């Protein structure tokens, strides 16, 4: 359980760092994307094969679903690069997905006992 908590704390910290990066630099898409790529690489170092696959699936599917929702007029991003969303969105979705997976695993282990 300690391993899951340790990984969750690291992933959550990196997700918060990504969020603050977006809050501070959202107007500069290239800079935001570069910083999120660096943060993502930091997460990927600790990922196993399953985490990497999960990251890719969440990044792509969430971005596609968000793009579809945006295309209905629900909201709009002021900076759009790919599929009517900012370039950094897939990275942020992927990080969030990993944190949610880690929370699920922690709860499953805690409640399962």
C-alpha positions in Angstrom: 0.0 0.0 0.0 2.9 2.4 0.7 4.0 2.0 -2.9 0.6 3.1 -4.2 0.4 6.1 -1.8 3.9 7.2 -2.7 3.1 7.0 -6.4 -0.2 8.8 -6.0 1.5 11.6 -4.1 4.1 12.0 -6.8 1.6 11.9 -9.6 -0.8 14.3 -7.8 2.1 16.7 -7.1 3.0 16.6 -10.8 -0.6 17.1 -11.8 -0.8 20.2 -9.5 2.4 21.5 -11.0 0.8 21.0 -14.5 -2.4 22.9 -13.3 -0.3 25.8 -12.0 1.6 25.9 -15.3 -1.7 26.1 -17.2 -3.0 28.8 -14.9 0.1 30.9 -15.3 1.0 30.4 -19.0 -2.2 29.4 -20.8 -1.8 32.3 -23.2 1.5 30.9 -24.4 0.5 27.5 -25.8 4.0 26.6 -26.8 5.6 27.3 -23.4 2.7 25.5 -21.6 3.0 22.5 -23.9 6.8 22.3 -23.4 6.5 22.5 -19.6 3.7 19.8 -19.6 5.9 17.6 -21.8 8.7 17.9 -19.3 6.3 17.1 -16.4 4.8 14.2 -18.4 8.3 12.8 -19.0 8.8 13.0 -15.2 5.7 10.9 -14.7 6.6 8.4 -17.5 9.8 7.6 -15.8 7.9 6.1 -12.9 5.2 4.5 -15.2 5.0 0.8 -15.9 3.7 -0.6 -19.3 0.1 -0.5 -18.0 0.4 3.1 -16.9 1.8 4.1 -20.2 -0.9 2.4 -22.1 -3.6 3.9 -19.8 -2.0 7.4 -20.2 -2.2 7.1 -24.0 -5.8 5.8 -24.0 -7.0 8.5 -21.6 -5.1 11.2 -23.4 -6.5 10.4 -26.8 -10.1 9.4 -25.8 -10.6 12.3 -23.5 -9.3 14.8 -26.0 -11.6 13.4 -28.7 -14.6 13.4 -26.5 -13.9 16.9 -25.3 -13.5 18.0 -28.9 -16.8 16.5 -29.8 -18.5 18.3 -26.9 -16.8 21.6 -27.8 -18.0 21.2 -31.4 -21.6 21.4 -30.1 -20.9 24.9 -28.8 -20.8 23.9 -25.1 -17.7 26.0 -24.6 -14.7 27.3 -26.5 -10.9 27.6 -25.8 -9.3 30.9 -26.6 -6.3 29.0 -27.9 -7.1 26.1 -30.2 -4.5 24.0 -32.0 -5.6 20.4 -32.4 -9.2 19.1 -32.6 -10.3 22.5 -31.4 -8.5 22.2 -28.1 -5.1 23.5 -26.9 -2.1 21.4 -27.8 -1.4 20.6 -24.1 -4.9 19.2 -23.3 -4.0 15.5 -24.1 -1.1 15.7 -21.7 -3.2 17.1 -18.9 -6.0 14.6 -19.4 -3.4 11.8 -19.4 -2.0 13.0 -16.1 -5.4 13.3 -14.5 -6.3 9.9 -15.7 -3.3 8.4 -14.0 -4.1 10.1 -10.8 -7.7 8.9 -10.9 -6.4 5.3 -11.6 -4.0 5.5 -8.6 -6.9 6.8 -6.4 -9.0 3.9 -7.5 -6.2 1.3 -6.8 -5.7 2.8 -3.4 -9.4 2.7 -2.5 -9.7 -0.8 -3.9 -6.8 -2.0 -1.8 -8.1 -0.1 1.3 -11.7 -1.2 1.0 -10.9 -4.7 -0.3 -9.4 -5.6 3.1 
